[in-house]
Amino acid sequence: MSAAGNPAAAAAATEEIPLARPVLGEAEEAAITEVLRSGQLSLGPRVPAFEAAFASRIGVPHASAVSSGTAGLHLALRAVGVSDGDEVVTSPFSFVASANVVLYERATPVFADIDPRTLNLDPDAAAAAITDRTAALLPVHIFGYPADLPAFERHGLPIVEDACEALGAVHADGTAVGGRGHPAAFGFYANKQLTTGEGGMLTLGSDAHKETIDSERNQGRAPDMGWLDHDRLGFNYRLSDLACAIGLAQLDRLDDMLAARARVAASYRQALAPLAAERGLALPCEDTGGNRRGWFVFVVQLPHGVDRDETIRALRELGVQSKPYLPAIHLMSFYRERLGHRPGEFPVCEDVAARSVALPFFPELSEGQVARVAEALSRVLG
Ligand SMILES: Cc1ncc(COP(=O)(O)O)c(C=O)c1O
């Protein structure tokens, strides 16, 4: 039956395609109901259960559940000893939280330019930015593509990994991203590969980091201390049992969700190939050298000279959501004012950031919807 004779198909053909949509179902509902009935909504058994399952999935000795990816990054920086007056070398092409957490500890984020292919922190640029005040390196696995950890490890400095976008990614040597023993923060906001609504997880190789982080996320209380006894400064960065129960259910379906995301990415690659070849649209880099992306977003770079805002507006008129992703952190007004950054400092990042557009991307995006997005982009780019 044609779409004209089938109201459901006609509606599907014109319905706005959202940017992201989580996969949630009966397993998550059952998990929440069970926690509600148990009466133990926080500090209960789902927290260590989720941590153990996550640590085992990544292949590390420990994991600590936290209230967000940002909270995880903050605790990780504290755990590796970043404090007042230190410098942390990091990427300007990231979500703002990876730089903000450095400022939380009164240290300075020192940006270095990115690799134009992977869009991750360029190891040579990072090396050139290291000074005797550098207390840590904070590479970001942007858009789920593994950062070049071996290159950063050569400096012998503490490393904190921003793996908030990179669940499911694998390094060239077969190690899961987050599995190299450095504190690595994952994020579970609703658009992520695995969601708990809000939330995060730190993967950890060190017993000492596990102990400090578990205490600091819980107001500075050690496991053997009484309810209102605190022996260090802490925060409330706990993740609830409700969230951990959802996380456990999501973990069960993670392989399917990651495979579905990879399928959608492959469909996009095929559907957008003509625009890449004929119009210079840049697609996410292919996996190379054994590195494997954990698909999080599908971000394209518009050809030079194309008006991005106008493109996003025109796509919306055709029923396709999209957004600029990501803006360069150093050019945000707060960072310009606070650290005196100016355009031109990180040319690769600035060029990529000015042209990047995230397209709708989630496991249940259908072939038909991918085709609609490609058709809309093709019309808009002319
Ligand atoms: C690269 C990156 N870092 C950090 C974060 C912060 O994670 P959360 O929103 O869970 O605090 C995000 C989340 O979007 C992110 O994409």
The ligand as an SDF file (V2000), in Angstrom:
LIG
                    3D

 16 16  0  0  0  0  0  0  0  0999 V2000
   32.7280   14.1830   26.3380 C   0  0  0  0  0  0  0  0  0  0  0  0
   31.8210   14.3470   27.5250 C   0  0  0  0  0  0  0  0  0  0  0  0
   32.3660   14.6200   28.7280 N   0  0  0  0  0  0  0  0  0  0  0  0
   31.6270   14.7550   29.8230 C   0  0  0  0  0  0  0  0  0  0  0  0
   30.2480   14.6600   29.7840 C   0  0  0  0  0  0  0  0  0  0  0  0
   29.4700   14.8830   31.0420 C   0  0  0  0  0  0  0  0  0  0  0  0
   28.6490   13.8280   31.3570 O   0  0  0  0  0  0  0  0  0  0  0  0
   27.3350   14.0790   32.2840 P   0  0  0  0  0  0  0  0  0  0  0  0
   26.3670   14.8460   31.4340 O   0  0  0  0  0  0  0  0  0  0  0  0
   26.8850   12.7090   32.6190 O   0  0  0  0  0  0  0  0  0  0  0  0
   27.7800   14.8540   33.4630 O   0  0  0  0  0  0  0  0  0  0  0  0
   29.6270   14.3760   28.5660 C   0  0  0  0  0  0  0  0  0  0  0  0
   28.1630   14.2550   28.4930 C   0  0  0  0  0  0  0  0  0  0  0  0
   27.4840   14.6330   27.6160 O   0  0  0  0  0  0  0  0  0  0  0  0
   30.4250   14.2380   27.3970 C   0  0  0  0  0  0  0  0  0  0  0  0
   29.8630   14.0060   26.2070 O   0  0  0  0  0  0  0  0  0  0  0  0
  1  2  1  0
  2  3  1  0
  2 15  2  0
  3  4  2  0
  4  5  1  0
  5  6  1  0
  5 12  2  0
  6  7  1  0
  7  8  1  0
  8  9  2  0
  8 10  1  0
  8 11  1  0
 12 13  1  0
 12 15  1  0
 13 14  2  0
 15 16  1  0
M  END
$$$$
